[in-house]
């Protein structure tokens, strides 16, 4: 659960209305996937950075899904939790 909160806090610290296009609604503050996509778009803007932008968006979704699985899975082990920590550290 702390890993999820870490991700929410991280995107909350980086979230800015500057990343939201005119006429579009900003994601909710705890929308890790939505804000991650906007942050990746801002950090890796332009055609030259399309692969980096794609990587950042993809890994953000995958880490969020994995951490949510670890939070709720009765079969999750200490190794699974440790991997979750490493993943969150990697994207933060």
PyMOL Python script that loads the backbone (N, CA, C, O; Angstrom):
from pymol import cmd

cmd.read_pdbstr("""\
ATOM      1  N   UNK A   1       0.824  -1.181   0.000  1.00  0.00           N
ATOM      2  CA  UNK A   1       0.000   0.000   0.000  1.00  0.00           C
ATOM      3  C   UNK A   1       0.880   1.261   0.000  1.00  0.00           C
ATOM      4  O   UNK A   1       0.531   2.269  -0.615  1.00  0.00           O
ATOM      5  N   UNK A   2       2.000   1.193   0.682  1.00  0.00           N
ATOM      6  CA  UNK A   2       2.910   2.345   0.720  1.00  0.00           C
ATOM      7  C   UNK A   2       3.502   2.645  -0.652  1.00  0.00           C
ATOM      8  O   UNK A   2       3.767   3.800  -0.985  1.00  0.00           O
ATOM      9  N   UNK A   3       3.707   1.599  -1.439  1.00  0.00           N
ATOM     10  CA  UNK A   3       4.227   1.814  -2.794  1.00  0.00           C
ATOM     11  C   UNK A   3       3.224   2.595  -3.632  1.00  0.00           C
ATOM     12  O   UNK A   3       3.602   3.484  -4.395  1.00  0.00           O
ATOM     13  N   UNK A   4       1.955   2.263  -3.490  1.00  0.00           N
ATOM     14  CA  UNK A   4       0.915   3.002  -4.211  1.00  0.00           C
ATOM     15  C   UNK A   4       0.908   4.458  -3.778  1.00  0.00           C
ATOM     16  O   UNK A   4       0.847   5.360  -4.614  1.00  0.00           O
ATOM     17  N   UNK A   5       0.969   4.684  -2.479  1.00  0.00           N
ATOM     18  CA  UNK A   5       0.960   6.048  -1.965  1.00  0.00           C
ATOM     19  C   UNK A   5       2.203   6.818  -2.414  1.00  0.00           C
ATOM     20  O   UNK A   5       2.142   8.025  -2.649  1.00  0.00           O
ATOM     21  N   UNK A   6       3.316   6.119  -2.530  1.00  0.00           N
ATOM     22  CA  UNK A   6       4.537   6.756  -3.030  1.00  0.00           C
ATOM     23  C   UNK A   6       4.338   7.241  -4.458  1.00  0.00           C
ATOM     24  O   UNK A   6       4.739   8.353  -4.802  1.00  0.00           O
ATOM     25  N   UNK A   7       3.722   6.414  -5.282  1.00  0.00           N
ATOM     26  CA  UNK A   7       3.467   6.819  -6.666  1.00  0.00           C
ATOM     27  C   UNK A   7       2.494   7.991  -6.726  1.00  0.00           C
ATOM     28  O   UNK A   7       2.700   8.922  -7.505  1.00  0.00           O
ATOM     29  N   UNK A   8       1.450   7.961  -5.925  1.00  0.00           N
ATOM     30  CA  UNK A   8       0.475   9.060  -5.894  1.00  0.00           C
ATOM     31  C   UNK A   8       1.171  10.350  -5.465  1.00  0.00           C
ATOM     32  O   UNK A   8       0.949  11.406  -6.058  1.00  0.00           O
ATOM     33  N   UNK A   9       2.003  10.265  -4.444  1.00  0.00           N
ATOM     34  CA  UNK A   9       2.727  11.446  -3.964  1.00  0.00           C
ATOM     35  C   UNK A   9       3.686  11.966  -5.022  1.00  0.00           C
ATOM     36  O   UNK A   9       3.790  13.174  -5.235  1.00  0.00           O
ATOM     37  N   UNK A  10       4.383  11.058  -5.681  1.00  0.00           N
ATOM     38  CA  UNK A  10       5.343  11.447  -6.713  1.00  0.00           C
ATOM     39  C   UNK A  10       4.675  12.219  -7.843  1.00  0.00           C
ATOM     40  O   UNK A  10       5.129  13.304  -8.204  1.00  0.00           O
ATOM     41  N   UNK A  11       3.603  11.671  -8.404  1.00  0.00           N
ATOM     42  CA  UNK A  11       2.951  12.394  -9.500  1.00  0.00           C
ATOM     43  C   UNK A  11       2.292  13.665  -8.985  1.00  0.00           C
ATOM     44  O   UNK A  11       2.194  14.653  -9.712  1.00  0.00           O
ATOM     45  N   UNK A  12       1.843  13.647  -7.741  1.00  0.00           N
ATOM     46  CA  UNK A  12       1.260  14.850  -7.158  1.00  0.00           C
ATOM     47  C   UNK A  12       2.269  15.984  -7.054  1.00  0.00           C
ATOM     48  O   UNK A  12       1.924  17.152  -7.237  1.00  0.00           O
ATOM     49  N   UNK A  13       3.517  15.635  -6.760  1.00  0.00           N
ATOM     50  CA  UNK A  13       4.575  16.637  -6.679  1.00  0.00           C
ATOM     51  C   UNK A  13       4.923  17.212  -8.054  1.00  0.00           C
ATOM     52  O   UNK A  13       5.260  18.390  -8.172  1.00  0.00           O
ATOM     53  N   UNK A  14       4.842  16.386  -9.076  1.00  0.00           N
ATOM     54  CA  UNK A  14       5.199  16.828 -10.428  1.00  0.00           C
ATOM     55  C   UNK A  14       4.027  17.405 -11.207  1.00  0.00           C
ATOM     56  O   UNK A  14       4.225  18.160 -12.159  1.00  0.00           O
ATOM     57  N   UNK A  15       2.812  17.057 -10.813  1.00  0.00           N
ATOM     58  CA  UNK A  15       1.623  17.467 -11.556  1.00  0.00           C
ATOM     59  C   UNK A  15       1.542  18.988 -11.659  1.00  0.00           C
ATOM     60  O   UNK A  15       1.781  19.713 -10.693  1.00  0.00           O
ATOM     61  N   UNK A  16       1.201  19.439 -12.847  1.00  0.00           N
ATOM     62  CA  UNK A  16       1.066  20.873 -13.089  1.00  0.00           C
ATOM     63  C   UNK A  16       0.025  21.094 -14.178  1.00  0.00           C
ATOM     64  O   UNK A  16      -0.042  20.345 -15.152  1.00  0.00           O
ATOM     65  N   UNK A  17      -0.773  22.116 -14.003  1.00  0.00           N
ATOM     66  CA  UNK A  17      -1.767  22.433 -15.026  1.00  0.00           C
ATOM     67  C   UNK A  17      -1.109  22.815 -16.352  1.00  0.00           C
ATOM     68  O   UNK A  17      -1.764  22.810 -17.394  1.00  0.00           O
ATOM     69  N   UNK A  18       0.172  23.142 -16.315  1.00  0.00           N
ATOM     70  CA  UNK A  18       0.906  23.457 -17.543  1.00  0.00           C
ATOM     71  C   UNK A  18       0.963  22.257 -18.491  1.00  0.00           C
ATOM     72  O   UNK A  18       1.096  22.431 -19.703  1.00  0.00           O
ATOM     73  N   UNK A  19       0.864  21.049 -17.949  1.00  0.00           N
ATOM     74  CA  UNK A  19       0.933  19.844 -18.762  1.00  0.00           C
ATOM     75  C   UNK A  19      -0.387  19.528 -19.459  1.00  0.00           C
ATOM     76  O   UNK A  19      -0.420  18.702 -20.371  1.00  0.00           O
ATOM     77  N   UNK A  20      -1.455  20.164 -19.046  1.00  0.00           N
ATOM     78  CA  UNK A  20      -2.798  19.873 -19.568  1.00  0.00           C
ATOM     79  C   UNK A  20      -3.056  20.791 -20.767  1.00  0.00           C
ATOM     80  O   UNK A  20      -2.880  22.007 -20.687  1.00  0.00           O
ATOM     81  N   UNK A  21      -3.471  20.191 -21.861  1.00  0.00           N
ATOM     82  CA  UNK A  21      -3.770  20.967 -23.066  1.00  0.00           C
ATOM     83  C   UNK A  21      -5.006  21.822 -22.856  1.00  0.00           C
ATOM     84  O   UNK A  21      -5.911  21.465 -22.102  1.00  0.00           O
ATOM     85  N   UNK A  22      -5.026  22.949 -23.532  1.00  0.00           N
ATOM     86  CA  UNK A  22      -6.193  23.831 -23.457  1.00  0.00           C
ATOM     87  C   UNK A  22      -7.449  23.084 -23.877  1.00  0.00           C
ATOM     88  O   UNK A  22      -7.458  22.376 -24.885  1.00  0.00           O
ATOM     89  N   UNK A  23      -8.504  23.249 -23.096  1.00  0.00           N
ATOM     90  CA  UNK A  23      -9.774  22.610 -23.408  1.00  0.00           C
ATOM     91  C   UNK A  23      -9.929  21.217 -22.850  1.00  0.00           C
ATOM     92  O   UNK A  23     -11.017  20.646 -22.922  1.00  0.00           O
ATOM     93  N   UNK A  24      -8.860  20.645 -22.289  1.00  0.00           N
ATOM     94  CA  UNK A  24      -8.932  19.309 -21.702  1.00  0.00           C
ATOM     95  C   UNK A  24      -8.962  19.425 -20.187  1.00  0.00           C
ATOM     96  O   UNK A  24      -8.434  20.378 -19.614  1.00  0.00           O
ATOM     97  N   UNK A  25      -9.580  18.450 -19.550  1.00  0.00           N
ATOM     98  CA  UNK A  25      -9.623  18.418 -18.099  1.00  0.00           C
ATOM     99  C   UNK A  25      -8.356  17.759 -17.559  1.00  0.00           C
ATOM    100  O   UNK A  25      -7.840  16.804 -18.140  1.00  0.00           O
ATOM    101  N   UNK A  26      -7.875  18.279 -16.455  1.00  0.00           N
ATOM    102  CA  UNK A  26      -6.729  17.670 -15.787  1.00  0.00           C
ATOM    103  C   UNK A  26      -7.171  16.364 -15.136  1.00  0.00           C
ATOM    104  O   UNK A  26      -8.314  16.254 -14.691  1.00  0.00           O
ATOM    105  N   UNK A  27      -6.286  15.379 -15.074  1.00  0.00           N
ATOM    106  CA  UNK A  27      -6.621  14.151 -14.345  1.00  0.00           C
ATOM    107  C   UNK A  27      -6.850  14.473 -12.871  1.00  0.00           C
ATOM    108  O   UNK A  27      -6.390  15.500 -12.372  1.00  0.00           O
ATOM    109  N   UNK A  28      -7.554  13.599 -12.191  1.00  0.00           N
ATOM    110  CA  UNK A  28      -7.695  13.749 -10.745  1.00  0.00           C
ATOM    111  C   UNK A  28      -6.316  13.647 -10.118  1.00  0.00           C
ATOM    112  O   UNK A  28      -5.426  13.011 -10.682  1.00  0.00           O
ATOM    113  N   UNK A  29      -6.129  14.256  -8.975  1.00  0.00           N
ATOM    114  CA  UNK A  29      -4.810  14.305  -8.342  1.00  0.00           C
ATOM    115  C   UNK A  29      -4.193  12.927  -8.114  1.00  0.00           C
ATOM    116  O   UNK A  29      -2.974  12.787  -8.214  1.00  0.00           O
ATOM    117  N   UNK A  30      -4.984  11.922  -7.816  1.00  0.00           N
ATOM    118  CA  UNK A  30      -4.454  10.581  -7.541  1.00  0.00           C
ATOM    119  C   UNK A  30      -4.431   9.683  -8.771  1.00  0.00           C
ATOM    120  O   UNK A  30      -4.183   8.483  -8.654  1.00  0.00           O
ATOM    121  N   UNK A  31      -4.686  10.247  -9.950  1.00  0.00           N
ATOM    122  CA  UNK A  31      -4.682   9.471 -11.193  1.00  0.00           C
ATOM    123  C   UNK A  31      -3.241   9.308 -11.671  1.00  0.00           C
ATOM    124  O   UNK A  31      -2.755  10.082 -12.495  1.00  0.00           O
ATOM    125  N   UNK A  32      -2.579   8.304 -11.147  1.00  0.00           N
ATOM    126  CA  UNK A  32      -1.162   8.080 -11.436  1.00  0.00           C
ATOM    127  C   UNK A  32      -0.932   7.861 -12.931  1.00  0.00           C
ATOM    128  O   UNK A  32       0.006   8.421 -13.499  1.00  0.00           O
ATOM    129  N   UNK A  33      -1.755   7.074 -13.557  1.00  0.00           N
ATOM    130  CA  UNK A  33      -1.566   6.784 -14.980  1.00  0.00           C
ATOM    131  C   UNK A  33      -1.796   8.032 -15.826  1.00  0.00           C
ATOM    132  O   UNK A  33      -1.020   8.325 -16.735  1.00  0.00           O
ATOM    133  N   UNK A  34      -2.859   8.758 -15.523  1.00  0.00           N
ATOM    134  CA  UNK A  34      -3.151   9.975 -16.286  1.00  0.00           C
ATOM    135  C   UNK A  34      -2.061  11.017 -16.153  1.00  0.00           C
ATOM    136  O   UNK A  34      -1.609  11.578 -17.151  1.00  0.00           O
ATOM    137  N   UNK A  35      -1.634  11.282 -14.924  1.00  0.00           N
ATOM    138  CA  UNK A  35      -0.574  12.271 -14.720  1.00  0.00           C
ATOM    139  C   UNK A  35       0.756  11.782 -15.264  1.00  0.00           C
ATOM    140  O   UNK A  35       1.528  12.577 -15.800  1.00  0.00           O
ATOM    141  N   UNK A  36       1.037  10.519 -15.142  1.00  0.00           N
ATOM    142  CA  UNK A  36       2.298   9.987 -15.674  1.00  0.00           C
ATOM    143  C   UNK A  36       2.388  10.214 -17.181  1.00  0.00           C
ATOM    144  O   UNK A  36       3.448  10.562 -17.701  1.00  0.00           O
ATOM    145  N   UNK A  37       1.278  10.015 -17.871  1.00  0.00           N
ATOM    146  CA  UNK A  37       1.269  10.244 -19.322  1.00  0.00           C
ATOM    147  C   UNK A  37       1.542  11.711 -19.647  1.00  0.00           C
ATOM    148  O   UNK A  37       2.300  12.018 -20.566  1.00  0.00           O
ATOM    149  N   UNK A  38       0.923  12.610 -18.891  1.00  0.00           N
ATOM    150  CA  UNK A  38       1.150  14.039 -19.134  1.00  0.00           C
ATOM    151  C   UNK A  38       2.579  14.449 -18.795  1.00  0.00           C
ATOM    152  O   UNK A  38       3.193  15.234 -19.518  1.00  0.00           O
ATOM    153  N   UNK A  39       3.100  13.921 -17.705  1.00  0.00           N
ATOM    154  CA  UNK A  39       4.473  14.231 -17.305  1.00  0.00           C
ATOM    155  C   UNK A  39       5.460  13.692 -18.332  1.00  0.00           C
ATOM    156  O   UNK A  39       6.413  14.380 -18.700  1.00  0.00           O
ATOM    157  N   UNK A  40       5.237  12.469 -18.796  1.00  0.00           N
ATOM    158  CA  UNK A  40       6.110  11.896 -19.831  1.00  0.00           C
ATOM    159  C   UNK A  40       6.062  12.735 -21.098  1.00  0.00           C
ATOM    160  O   UNK A  40       7.089  12.960 -21.739  1.00  0.00           O
ATOM    161  N   UNK A  41       4.869  13.200 -21.458  1.00  0.00           N
ATOM    162  CA  UNK A  41       4.733  14.048 -22.641  1.00  0.00           C
ATOM    163  C   UNK A  41       5.499  15.342 -22.512  1.00  0.00           C
ATOM    164  O   UNK A  41       6.044  15.842 -23.496  1.00  0.00           O
ATOM    165  N   UNK A  42       5.549  15.894 -21.311  1.00  0.00           N
ATOM    166  CA  UNK A  42       6.269  17.146 -21.088  1.00  0.00           C
ATOM    167  C   UNK A  42       7.783  16.925 -21.014  1.00  0.00           C
ATOM    168  O   UNK A  42       8.560  17.718 -21.547  1.00  0.00           O
ATOM    169  N   UNK A  43       8.189  15.850 -20.352  1.00  0.00           N
ATOM    170  CA  UNK A  43       9.621  15.581 -20.198  1.00  0.00           C
ATOM    171  C   UNK A  43      10.267  15.081 -21.480  1.00  0.00           C
ATOM    172  O   UNK A  43      11.447  15.334 -21.724  1.00  0.00           O
ATOM    173  N   UNK A  44       9.513  14.384 -22.285  1.00  0.00           N
ATOM    174  CA  UNK A  44      10.046  13.789 -23.517  1.00  0.00           C
ATOM    175  C   UNK A  44       9.201  14.248 -24.701  1.00  0.00           C
ATOM    176  O   UNK A  44       8.620  13.436 -25.422  1.00  0.00           O
ATOM    177  N   UNK A  45       9.147  15.543 -24.883  1.00  0.00           N
ATOM    178  CA  UNK A  45       8.340  16.112 -25.961  1.00  0.00           C
ATOM    179  C   UNK A  45       9.061  16.005 -27.305  1.00  0.00           C
ATOM    180  O   UNK A  45      10.288  15.928 -27.374  1.00  0.00           O
ATOM    181  N   UNK A  46       8.276  16.005 -28.343  1.00  0.00           N
ATOM    182  CA  UNK A  46       8.828  16.046 -29.692  1.00  0.00           C
ATOM    183  C   UNK A  46       9.081  14.680 -30.302  1.00  0.00           C
ATOM    184  O   UNK A  46       9.095  13.659 -29.614  1.00  0.00           O
ATOM    185  N   UNK A  47       9.282  14.690 -31.611  1.00  0.00           N
ATOM    186  CA  UNK A  47       9.463  13.449 -32.359  1.00  0.00           C
ATOM    187  C   UNK A  47      10.747  12.719 -31.955  1.00  0.00           C
ATOM    188  O   UNK A  47      10.782  11.489 -31.924  1.00  0.00           O
ATOM    189  N   UNK A  48      11.793  13.475 -31.649  1.00  0.00           N
ATOM    190  CA  UNK A  48      13.073  12.868 -31.293  1.00  0.00           C
ATOM    191  C   UNK A  48      12.965  12.013 -30.033  1.00  0.00           C
ATOM    192  O   UNK A  48      13.728  11.061 -29.867  1.00  0.00           O
ATOM    193  N   UNK A  49      12.039  12.338 -29.156  1.00  0.00           N
ATOM    194  CA  UNK A  49      11.920  11.643 -27.875  1.00  0.00           C
ATOM    195  C   UNK A  49      10.753  10.661 -27.830  1.00  0.00           C
ATOM    196  O   UNK A  49      10.342  10.236 -26.750  1.00  0.00           O
ATOM    197  N   UNK A  50      10.222  10.301 -28.988  1.00  0.00           N
ATOM    198  CA  UNK A  50       9.019   9.461 -28.990  1.00  0.00           C
ATOM    199  C   UNK A  50       9.236   8.107 -28.328  1.00  0.00           C
ATOM    200  O   UNK A  50       8.321   7.591 -27.686  1.00  0.00           O
ATOM    201  N   UNK A  51      10.413   7.522 -28.465  1.00  0.00           N
ATOM    202  CA  UNK A  51      10.675   6.219 -27.849  1.00  0.00           C
ATOM    203  C   UNK A  51      10.792   6.341 -26.324  1.00  0.00           C
ATOM    204  O   UNK A  51      10.283   5.503 -25.578  1.00  0.00           O
ATOM    205  N   UNK A  52      11.460   7.379 -25.889  1.00  0.00           N
ATOM    206  CA  UNK A  52      11.562   7.630 -24.452  1.00  0.00           C
ATOM    207  C   UNK A  52      10.178   7.903 -23.864  1.00  0.00           C
ATOM    208  O   UNK A  52       9.832   7.374 -22.808  1.00  0.00           O
ATOM    209  N   UNK A  53       9.399   8.720 -24.544  1.00  0.00           N
ATOM    210  CA  UNK A  53       8.040   9.040 -24.086  1.00  0.00           C
ATOM    211  C   UNK A  53       7.192   7.777 -23.986  1.00  0.00           C
ATOM    212  O   UNK A  53       6.465   7.593 -23.010  1.00  0.00           O
ATOM    213  N   UNK A  54       7.278   6.920 -24.974  1.00  0.00           N
ATOM    214  CA  UNK A  54       6.543   5.663 -24.970  1.00  0.00           C
ATOM    215  C   UNK A  54       6.990   4.780 -23.804  1.00  0.00           C
ATOM    216  O   UNK A  54       6.163   4.177 -23.119  1.00  0.00           O
ATOM    217  N   UNK A  55       8.300   4.711 -23.586  1.00  0.00           N
ATOM    218  CA  UNK A  55       8.830   3.920 -22.470  1.00  0.00           C
ATOM    219  C   UNK A  55       8.312   4.439 -21.137  1.00  0.00           C
ATOM    220  O   UNK A  55       7.853   3.659 -20.302  1.00  0.00           O
ATOM    221  N   UNK A  56       8.380   5.742 -20.934  1.00  0.00           N
ATOM    222  CA  UNK A  56       7.935   6.334 -19.670  1.00  0.00           C
ATOM    223  C   UNK A  56       6.454   6.073 -19.416  1.00  0.00           C
ATOM    224  O   UNK A  56       6.054   5.757 -18.296  1.00  0.00           O
ATOM    225  N   UNK A  57       5.651   6.205 -20.455  1.00  0.00           N
ATOM    226  CA  UNK A  57       4.214   5.949 -20.300  1.00  0.00           C
ATOM    227  C   UNK A  57       3.947   4.477 -20.001  1.00  0.00           C
ATOM    228  O   UNK A  57       3.158   4.150 -19.114  1.00  0.00           O
ATOM    229  N   UNK A  58       4.601   3.604 -20.737  1.00  0.00           N
ATOM    230  CA  UNK A  58       4.381   2.170 -20.566  1.00  0.00           C
ATOM    231  C   UNK A  58       4.828   1.693 -19.192  1.00  0.00           C
ATOM    232  O   UNK A  58       4.096   0.970 -18.516  1.00  0.00           O
ATOM    233  N   UNK A  59       6.011   2.087 -18.781  1.00  0.00           N
ATOM    234  CA  UNK A  59       6.519   1.619 -17.494  1.00  0.00           C
ATOM    235  C   UNK A  59       5.675   2.164 -16.344  1.00  0.00           C
ATOM    236  O   UNK A  59       5.496   1.484 -15.333  1.00  0.00           O
ATOM    237  N   UNK A  60       5.164   3.365 -16.488  1.00  0.00           N
ATOM    238  CA  UNK A  60       4.309   3.928 -15.435  1.00  0.00           C
ATOM    239  C   UNK A  60       3.057   3.084 -15.239  1.00  0.00           C
ATOM    240  O   UNK A  60       2.656   2.807 -14.108  1.00  0.00           O
ATOM    241  N   UNK A  61       2.448   2.681 -16.340  1.00  0.00           N
ATOM    242  CA  UNK A  61       1.250   1.842 -16.263  1.00  0.00           C
ATOM    243  C   UNK A  61       1.596   0.484 -15.668  1.00  0.00           C
ATOM    244  O   UNK A  61       0.894  -0.007 -14.784  1.00  0.00           O
ATOM    245  N   UNK A  62       2.674  -0.121 -16.152  1.00  0.00           N
ATOM    246  CA  UNK A  62       3.045  -1.460 -15.691  1.00  0.00           C
ATOM    247  C   UNK A  62       3.394  -1.477 -14.204  1.00  0.00           C
ATOM    248  O   UNK A  62       2.995  -2.392 -13.483  1.00  0.00           O
ATOM    249  N   UNK A  63       4.131  -0.476 -13.748  1.00  0.00           N
ATOM    250  CA  UNK A  63       4.491  -0.422 -12.330  1.00  0.00           C
ATOM    251  C   UNK A  63       3.251  -0.196 -11.480  1.00  0.00           C
ATOM    252  O   UNK A  63       3.103  -0.830 -10.435  1.00  0.00           O
ATOM    253  N   UNK A  64       2.356   0.693 -11.901  1.00  0.00           N
ATOM    254  CA  UNK A  64       1.115   0.939 -11.154  1.00  0.00           C
ATOM    255  C   UNK A  64       0.297  -0.346 -11.036  1.00  0.00           C
ATOM    256  O   UNK A  64      -0.215  -0.666  -9.963  1.00  0.00           O
ATOM    257  N   UNK A  65       0.179  -1.071 -12.128  1.00  0.00           N
ATOM    258  CA  UNK A  65      -0.592  -2.313 -12.108  1.00  0.00           C
ATOM    259  C   UNK A  65       0.072  -3.368 -11.224  1.00  0.00           C
ATOM    260  O   UNK A  65      -0.609  -4.078 -10.484  1.00  0.00           O
ATOM    261  N   UNK A  66       1.383  -3.469 -11.299  1.00  0.00           N
ATOM    262  CA  UNK A  66       2.098  -4.450 -10.481  1.00  0.00           C
ATOM    263  C   UNK A  66       1.950  -4.135  -8.994  1.00  0.00           C
ATOM    264  O   UNK A  66       1.663  -5.022  -8.190  1.00  0.00           O
ATOM    265  N   UNK A  67       2.146  -2.879  -8.639  1.00  0.00           N
ATOM    266  CA  UNK A  67       2.042  -2.476  -7.235  1.00  0.00           C
ATOM    267  C   UNK A  67       0.626  -2.700  -6.710  1.00  0.00           C
ATOM    268  O   UNK A  67       0.450  -3.105  -5.561  1.00  0.00           O
ATOM    269  N   UNK A  68      -0.368  -2.446  -7.528  1.00  0.00           N
ATOM    270  CA  UNK A  68      -1.740  -2.726  -7.119  1.00  0.00           C
ATOM    271  C   UNK A  68      -1.955  -4.222  -6.923  1.00  0.00           C
ATOM    272  O   UNK A  68      -2.651  -4.639  -5.997  1.00  0.00           O
ATOM    273  N   UNK A  69      -1.359  -5.022  -7.792  1.00  0.00           N
ATOM    274  CA  UNK A  69      -1.464  -6.469  -7.622  1.00  0.00           C
ATOM    275  C   UNK A  69      -0.823  -6.896  -6.303  1.00  0.00           C
ATOM    276  O   UNK A  69      -1.423  -7.657  -5.543  1.00  0.00           O
ATOM    277  N   UNK A  70       0.394  -6.411  -6.024  1.00  0.00           N
ATOM    278  CA  UNK A  70       1.090  -6.763  -4.789  1.00  0.00           C
ATOM    279  C   UNK A  70       0.256  -6.358  -3.572  1.00  0.00           C
ATOM    280  O   UNK A  70       0.209  -7.080  -2.576  1.00  0.00           O
ATOM    281  N   UNK A  71      -0.391  -5.218  -3.657  1.00  0.00           N
ATOM    282  CA  UNK A  71      -1.198  -4.723  -2.543  1.00  0.00           C
ATOM    283  C   UNK A  71      -2.352  -5.655  -2.211  1.00  0.00           C
ATOM    284  O   UNK A  71      -2.681  -5.843  -1.039  1.00  0.00           O
ATOM    285  N   UNK A  72      -2.966  -6.236  -3.226  1.00  0.00           N
ATOM    286  CA  UNK A  72      -4.190  -6.999  -3.018  1.00  0.00           C
ATOM    287  C   UNK A  72      -4.038  -8.518  -3.101  1.00  0.00           C
ATOM    288  O   UNK A  72      -4.925  -9.247  -2.659  1.00  0.00           O
ATOM    289  N   UNK A  73      -2.944  -9.000  -3.653  1.00  0.00           N
ATOM    290  CA  UNK A  73      -2.789 -10.440  -3.868  1.00  0.00           C
ATOM    291  C   UNK A  73      -2.410 -11.157  -2.582  1.00  0.00           C
ATOM    292  O   UNK A  73      -1.426 -10.808  -1.931  1.00  0.00           O
ATOM    293  N   UNK A  74      -3.183 -12.140  -2.231  1.00  0.00           N
ATOM    294  CA  UNK A  74      -2.858 -12.944  -1.049  1.00  0.00           C
ATOM    295  C   UNK A  74      -1.630 -13.811  -1.311  1.00  0.00           C
ATOM    296  O   UNK A  74      -0.950 -14.231  -0.375  1.00  0.00           O
ATOM    297  N   UNK A  75      -1.350 -14.075  -2.575  1.00  0.00           N
ATOM    298  CA  UNK A  75      -0.215 -14.930  -2.913  1.00  0.00           C
ATOM    299  C   UNK A  75       1.089 -14.150  -3.080  1.00  0.00           C
ATOM    300  O   UNK A  75       2.132 -14.752  -3.338  1.00  0.00           O
ATOM    301  N   UNK A  76       1.051 -12.810  -2.937  1.00  0.00           N
ATOM    302  CA  UNK A  76       2.263 -12.008  -3.085  1.00  0.00           C
ATOM    303  C   UNK A  76       3.253 -12.349  -1.977  1.00  0.00           C
ATOM    304  O   UNK A  76       2.877 -12.549  -0.822  1.00  0.00           O
ATOM    305  N   UNK A  77       4.514 -12.409  -2.354  1.00  0.00           N
ATOM    306  CA  UNK A  77       5.574 -12.772  -1.413  1.00  0.00           C
ATOM    307  C   UNK A  77       6.439 -11.558  -1.098  1.00  0.00           C
ATOM    308  O   UNK A  77       6.257 -10.481  -1.665  1.00  0.00           O
ATOM    309  N   UNK A  78       7.370 -11.752  -0.194  1.00  0.00           N
ATOM    310  CA  UNK A  78       8.322 -10.698   0.133  1.00  0.00           C
ATOM    311  C   UNK A  78       9.161 -10.338  -1.098  1.00  0.00           C
ATOM    312  O   UNK A  78       9.522  -9.176  -1.286  1.00  0.00           O
ATOM    313  N   UNK A  79       9.461 -11.310  -1.913  1.00  0.00           N
ATOM    314  CA  UNK A  79      10.196 -11.046  -3.164  1.00  0.00           C
ATOM    315  C   UNK A  79       9.361 -10.148  -4.079  1.00  0.00           C
ATOM    316  O   UNK A  79       9.890  -9.207  -4.670  1.00  0.00           O
ATOM    317  N   UNK A  80       8.074 -10.428  -4.198  1.00  0.00           N
ATOM    318  CA  UNK A  80       7.194  -9.586  -5.011  1.00  0.00           C
ATOM    319  C   UNK A  80       7.195  -8.148  -4.497  1.00  0.00           C
ATOM    320  O   UNK A  80       7.258  -7.201  -5.281  1.00  0.00           O
ATOM    321  N   UNK A  81       7.125  -7.994  -3.185  1.00  0.00           N
ATOM    322  CA  UNK A  81       7.128  -6.657  -2.595  1.00  0.00           C
ATOM    323  C   UNK A  81       8.462  -5.960  -2.858  1.00  0.00           C
ATOM    324  O   UNK A  81       8.499  -4.769  -3.167  1.00  0.00           O
ATOM    325  N   UNK A  82       9.548  -6.708  -2.734  1.00  0.00           N
ATOM    326  CA  UNK A  82      10.869  -6.141  -3.013  1.00  0.00           C
ATOM    327  C   UNK A  82      11.007  -5.682  -4.447  1.00  0.00           C
ATOM    328  O   UNK A  82      11.592  -4.634  -4.719  1.00  0.00           O
ATOM    329  N   UNK A  83      10.468  -6.468  -5.365  1.00  0.00           N
ATOM    330  CA  UNK A  83      10.477  -6.057  -6.777  1.00  0.00           C
ATOM    331  C   UNK A  83       9.664  -4.783  -6.969  1.00  0.00           C
ATOM    332  O   UNK A  83      10.045  -3.900  -7.737  1.00  0.00           O
ATOM    333  N   UNK A  84       8.543  -4.698  -6.264  1.00  0.00           N
ATOM    334  CA  UNK A  84       7.717  -3.486  -6.326  1.00  0.00           C
ATOM    335  C   UNK A  84       8.492  -2.256  -5.862  1.00  0.00           C
ATOM    336  O   UNK A  84       8.402  -1.187  -6.465  1.00  0.00           O
ATOM    337  N   UNK A  85       9.251  -2.422  -4.787  1.00  0.00           N
ATOM    338  CA  UNK A  85      10.078  -1.312  -4.289  1.00  0.00           C
ATOM    339  C   UNK A  85      11.070  -0.883  -5.348  1.00  0.00           C
ATOM    340  O   UNK A  85      11.223   0.310  -5.610  1.00  0.00           O
ATOM    341  N   UNK A  86      11.749  -1.846  -5.962  1.00  0.00           N
ATOM    342  CA  UNK A  86      12.726  -1.535  -7.004  1.00  0.00           C
ATOM    343  C   UNK A  86      12.062  -0.823  -8.186  1.00  0.00           C
ATOM    344  O   UNK A  86      12.618   0.129  -8.733  1.00  0.00           O
ATOM    345  N   UNK A  87      10.892  -1.280  -8.571  1.00  0.00           N
ATOM    346  CA  UNK A  87      10.180  -0.674  -9.697  1.00  0.00           C
ATOM    347  C   UNK A  87       9.809   0.776  -9.401  1.00  0.00           C
ATOM    348  O   UNK A  87      10.011   1.655 -10.238  1.00  0.00           O
ATOM    349  N   UNK A  88       9.272   1.021  -8.219  1.00  0.00           N
ATOM    350  CA  UNK A  88       8.865   2.378  -7.846  1.00  0.00           C
ATOM    351  C   UNK A  88      10.095   3.274  -7.746  1.00  0.00           C
ATOM    352  O   UNK A  88      10.047   4.430  -8.167  1.00  0.00           O
ATOM    353  N   UNK A  89      11.183   2.768  -7.203  1.00  0.00           N
ATOM    354  CA  UNK A  89      12.421   3.552  -7.152  1.00  0.00           C
ATOM    355  C   UNK A  89      12.896   3.902  -8.561  1.00  0.00           C
ATOM    356  O   UNK A  89      13.375   5.009  -8.802  1.00  0.00           O
ATOM    357  N   UNK A  90      12.764   2.970  -9.472  1.00  0.00           N
ATOM    358  CA  UNK A  90      13.227   3.192 -10.849  1.00  0.00           C
ATOM    359  C   UNK A  90      12.464   4.329 -11.528  1.00  0.00           C
ATOM    360  O   UNK A  90      13.062   5.124 -12.253  1.00  0.00           O
ATOM    361  N   UNK A  91      11.169   4.414 -11.306  1.00  0.00           N
ATOM    362  CA  UNK A  91      10.397   5.432 -12.010  1.00  0.00           C
ATOM    363  C   UNK A  91      10.305   6.750 -11.250  1.00  0.00           C
ATOM    364  O   UNK A  91       9.800   7.737 -11.783  1.00  0.00           O
ATOM    365  N   UNK A  92      10.784   6.774 -10.023  1.00  0.00           N
ATOM    366  CA  UNK A  92      10.679   8.012  -9.222  1.00  0.00           C
ATOM    367  C   UNK A  92      11.913   8.866  -9.306  1.00  0.00           C
ATOM    368  O   UNK A  92      11.970   9.930  -8.689  1.00  0.00           O
TER     369      UNK A  92
END
""", "prot")
cmd.dss("prot")
cmd.show_as("cartoon", "prot")
cmd.util.cbc("prot")
cmd.orient("prot")
